[in-house]
């Protein structure tokens, strides 16, 4: 099976330009694969205009469902959503044209004032059974919380998806934590981050796929594009049989 990760430099607030870029990458994904997209990829963290950007999200879901259906893809990422006058950073998983999972980001990153613009989701970290395996999601800053990955492991996660906009000053943290989450959960971890300067913030890149043994299968470093790793989910169970953990 193929896991694709998209690493992109976004244009702050320019939904049309960002859609064109992301959708062009999706065209390159092989039928039946999993594609992870960055956090808040439609608008970036254009925080003063989030309510306006959230109005575009329902139509973007329709377009993603159409792409997923036509190419038999599983798509994951996050988008801004408006609900009861609150803005949420919502993670989604779309499988063969069906929206099978959504949840709001729980751990908001206060150094960039996310808590002032978004409402946090509830502490509900579930796995989603999909056509490519049991999927769990850790949205950007949530990667720092081993209790979240532990919760997903207890529910038999096979692939942890990490849509992110992770800053460059913490690049090493992203790489180490992503690898650690793979090793401790004995799962694949697929990270999709942004890169380059977006607004006033420079992002780390380092989108990657890690194996349950902790091997880095692909790392995008500081490049833009869509990157592929070939994975075999039987490796998850080989590692778990080899090193049994009392979860």
Secondary structure, DSSP 8 states (H G I E B T S, - for coil): -EEEEEEB---TT-HHHHHHHHHHHHTTS-TT-EEE--TTTTT-S-GGGHHHHHTTHHHHHHHHHHHHHHHT-EEEEEEEEEETTEEEEEEEEEETTEEEEEEE--S--GGGTHHHH-----S----EEETTEEEEE--GGGGG-HHHHHHHHHTT-SEEEEE---BGGGHHHHHHHHHHHHHHHTSEEEEE-BEEEETTEEEE---EEE-TTS-EEEE-TT--EEEEEE--THHHHHHHHHS----
